[in-house]
Amino acid sequence: MQYPVLIENGSETTAFGVVFPDLPGCFSAGDTLEAALLAAREAAAAWIDAAVEAGTAIPAPSGPGDVRNLADGKGWTLHLIDLDRPDDGL
């Protein structure tokens, strides 16, 4: 499944910030865009593992259009990350 993420651009002095609008409290960062996306996959996998362990339902991903509205004018860019959900064989 593809989950949308919002990425706040980094600079030479700040990291790229990443949030998952569909996974409450799931966020990450990286010094480069590539590192931020890798860290985001790891953070989401840990979030999903913890949710499964706690018996919490895993939210379905929002559509990119819905999330894009959150990003407009706020300095965030939208990316999609492929994640396996437990019901998909994780």
N, C-alpha and C positions, 0 to 999 in steps of 0.2 A: 504494500500500500504506500502511496505517496502522501506524506504529511507536509503541510506548508510550514515553513519557518520564516521568521522575520529577522533580518540581519542589520545591525547598526554598523555602519562602516567604521573601521578603525583608522588609525594614522600611525605615524612613527612613534608616538608616545602613548597611544591607547589601543586596546585590543578590539577586535571585531566581536560585538555582542550578538548572541543568538537566543531567541525565545521561540517556544512552540505554543502558539495560541490554543491548541487543542489539548495540551498536556499540562494542566495547572502546576505551576512551580518548576517546570522543566526549563532550564536555561543553561547556556554554556558560553564559552568565548575562546578565541584563539588569536595569536599574533598576526596570522595571515588569513585570508578568506578560506584557503584550503584547510588550514589547521582548525579554523572555527567550524567548518562543515564536518570534519572528522570528529571533533569533540562533540558536536551536536548529535551525531549518530550514537556515540557512546553514551551520552547523557540520556537520550531517549530510550536506548536499550535498558539502561539501569532503571529508568522511571517505569518502564513497562514491566520489568522483572519485579520491582517492588509492588506495583499495583496487583500483579497476579498473586504474589505471595500474601498480600493483604485482602485478597478477594474483591478488589475494586475493578469495576468494569473499565475496559480500555475504550476511550471515546473514538468514534470514527473521525477520519480527517475531514476538515472543512474544505469546501471548494476554494480554489485559488482566488476567485473573484471576491468571496466573502472576506478573506484575509487581506487582500489587496486594499480594501477599504480601510482597514486598521492602519496600514502603512502610509497611506497617502498624506504627503505633506509633513511627515514626522521624521524624515531622514532614514527610514528603514527600507530595505529592499526585500522582495519576496523570492524565496527559493523553495524547491520541493526536495524532500529527502525520502528515499526508499527505505521503508522499515517493514520488518515482518511482525505481524501481530500473532499472539499465541494461538488464535483460532485459525491462523494461516500456516501453522506448523512450526512456530518458534519453540 
